[in-house]
Amino acid sequence: MSQKAQIKRVRILVAKLGLDGHDRGALVLCRAFRDAGMEVIYSGLFATPERIAQIVEDEDVNVVALSLLNGAHLTLFPRVVKALKQKGINDVLVIGGGVIPEDDKTELEKSGVKGNFGPGTPLPTIVEFIHKNILKK
């Protein structure tokens, strides 16, 4: 049995944080993840880190894809990781995406947010990243 076969179907939460009302990219991701065979849950706009953690707990997701275009990623992405830990959730892969300067990616990685994909990242690249890294969780 391959490693992928050992993983149950990927349940992914695509989350729009804070005061970012731009969701076209997040909706494109939802469709790409669904087309890749994942179960997709979308948070809707203006989610708080605490709300995201609650959705993760309620829906038993194993990946959280955070999307943010307003520049608050260094503040809000780590708050999501913290909110998950406060609920005792330590086995969820958290990835980030949006307008994230290269200089910020290292700090986000240290806080527990992986990937940190920018505009124009090919969708298969993100899907492959999820499949490779969910196996490590």
C-alpha positions in Angstrom: 0.0 0.0 0.0 1.4 3.4 -0.9 1.8 6.2 1.6 -1.0 8.2 -0.1 -3.4 5.3 0.2 -2.8 5.2 4.0 -4.1 8.8 4.3 -7.8 9.3 4.5 -9.3 11.7 2.0 -7.8 15.2 2.6 -10.2 17.6 4.3 -9.1 21.2 3.7 -10.3 24.4 5.1 -9.7 27.4 2.9 -9.9 30.5 5.1 -10.1 34.2 4.4 -8.8 36.1 7.4 -9.4 39.6 8.8 -10.6 42.5 6.8 -9.6 41.0 3.4 -12.6 41.0 1.1 -10.9 39.7 -1.9 -11.8 36.0 -2.3 -11.5 35.3 -6.0 -8.1 33.5 -5.5 -9.5 31.6 -2.5 -12.4 30.4 -4.6 -10.1 29.3 -7.4 -8.2 27.3 -4.8 -11.4 25.7 -3.5 -12.2 24.4 -6.9 -8.6 23.2 -7.6 -8.5 21.3 -4.3 -11.9 19.8 -5.0 -10.8 18.8 -8.5 -7.8 17.2 -6.9 -10.1 15.0 -4.8 -10.0 16.9 -1.6 -13.1 17.7 0.6 -13.2 21.5 0.8 -14.7 23.7 3.4 -14.6 27.5 2.8 -14.7 29.8 5.8 -16.3 32.7 4.0 -14.9 36.2 4.3 -13.7 38.0 7.4 -12.9 35.0 9.6 -11.0 35.4 12.9 -8.2 33.1 13.9 -10.5 31.8 16.7 -13.3 31.1 14.2 -10.8 29.2 12.0 -9.7 27.1 14.9 -13.3 26.3 15.8 -14.0 25.3 12.2 -11.0 23.0 12.2 -12.2 21.4 15.4 -15.8 21.1 14.3 -15.1 19.8 10.8 -12.1 17.6 11.6 -9.9 19.0 8.8 -6.3 18.1 8.3 -5.2 21.0 6.3 -5.8 24.8 6.7 -5.1 27.0 3.7 -4.9 30.6 4.8 -5.4 33.3 2.2 -4.6 37.0 2.8 -4.0 39.9 0.5 -4.0 42.9 2.9 -0.5 42.6 4.4 -1.5 41.4 7.8 -0.1 37.9 7.3 2.7 38.3 9.9 0.1 39.1 12.5 -2.9 36.9 11.6 -1.3 33.7 10.3 0.6 33.0 13.5 -2.5 33.8 15.5 -4.3 30.9 13.7 -1.5 28.5 14.7 -1.7 29.8 18.3 -5.5 29.4 18.3 -5.2 25.8 17.0 -2.6 25.0 19.7 -4.8 26.5 22.4 -7.5 24.0 21.3 -4.9 21.2 21.5 -4.8 20.8 17.7 -1.3 20.0 16.7 -1.7 17.6 13.8 -3.0 20.0 11.1 -0.9 21.2 8.2 -1.3 25.0 8.0 -0.3 26.6 4.7 -0.3 30.3 3.7 -0.9 32.2 0.5 -1.5 35.6 -0.9 0.7 38.7 -1.2 3.6 37.6 1.0 7.0 39.2 0.5 10.0 36.8 0.3 11.5 38.3 3.4 8.4 37.3 5.5 8.3 33.7 4.5 11.0 32.5 6.9 9.3 34.1 9.8 6.0 32.5 8.8 7.7 29.1 8.5 9.1 29.5 12.0 5.6 30.2 13.3 4.3 27.0 11.8 2.8 28.3 8.5 4.2 26.3 5.6 4.3 26.9 1.9 3.4 30.6 1.8 2.6 30.7 -1.9 2.4 33.9 -3.8 0.3 35.1 -6.7 0.8 33.1 -9.9 1.9 29.9 -8.1 0.7 27.0 -10.3 -2.2 25.2 -8.7 -0.6 21.7 -9.2 2.4 23.0 -7.2 0.2 23.8 -4.2 -1.7 20.5 -4.4 1.5 18.5 -4.6 2.9 20.4 -1.6 -0.1 19.5 0.4 0.1 15.8 -0.5 3.8 15.7 0.2 3.6 17.5 3.6 0.4 16.0 4.9 2.2 12.6 4.9 4.6 14.1 7.5 1.9 15.1 9.9 
